[in-house]
Amino acid sequence: MPKIKAIKVWEFPIRVIHWTNFVSVVGLSVTGAYIHFPFLSTANNPDAFVMGYARAIHLSLGWLLMLGVIGRVIWGLMGNRFARLRNFLPFTYPEGRENLVDVIKYYTFASPRPSGTLGHNALASMAYLSIGLIMIFQVVSGFALYSQADTGGTAYALFGWVFEFMNNGYLRMAHYFSMFIFASFFITHIYAMWMSDVAERNGSGGSMFNGYKYGDPDSKI
Ligand code: HEM
């Protein structure tokens, strides 16, 4: 029987970044959906300035998401072993590969036992890597779309290169469709967190608030 202890897994910066990312992705999705489909027609009342506010909030949250992504990369270099960037590539080290096999067996009902990791399991880490890459895509494409307002400005100098690969129409479409990936991630993320909390009794549900999970302190992952 492994010894079970309460262990500080998620440090304060990780939790702050997690929740600011949550706020920005939800806010960006709501305002982005409105920018795409402005259902509150204000043609008869332009002073309401609804689209103006939606775009201003979208852009401000865009900055917040960008800071969240940069902060997470920095903390991945400085943080504890559960925060390390290496965890996002579990197939590059032996314990990660072993855990990947365990998780796949558990999810395909080939094994009755959950993998019992302290940090993210190997499959979850890869899902977070994918969502992180999509966040980076949204930041780059979002600032590129924004930069078109002034092709002589700083934003265009930094992000205008994107239009070498994609024209405005395709970029807007990719930026728009990525929103649905966040929506589906959200559903599976809540499901997996809850399932892990119930099946492993590891406290994952509360861990992004208080930082603690319950498990074997000798666990490598
Ligand atoms: C979770 C991340 C994000 C989601 C889900 C999202 C969603 C959306 C959606 C659905 C649209 C409307 C697309 C269209 O119909 O043409 C949009 C437009 C836009 N987004 Fe985002 N976005 C995100 C991140 C960002 C970021 C980080 C920025 C950076 C500033 C940004 C800047 C913009 C700009 C400038 C537009 C065009 C606004 C306009 O044409 O008036 N977005 N976004």
Boltz pocket constraint, residues with backbone or C-beta under 6 A from the ligand:
constraints:
  - pocket:
      binder: B
      contacts: [[A, 24], [A, 25], [A, 28], [A, 29], [A, 31], [A, 32], [A, 33], [A, 35], [A, 36], [A, 37], [A, 55], [A, 58], [A, 59], [A, 61], [A, 62], [A, 63], [A, 65], [A, 66], [A, 135], [A, 138], [A, 139], [A, 140], [A, 141], [A, 142], [A, 143], [A, 145], [A, 146], [A, 172], [A, 173], [A, 175], [A, 176], [A, 178], [A, 179], [A, 182]]
      max_distance: 6.0
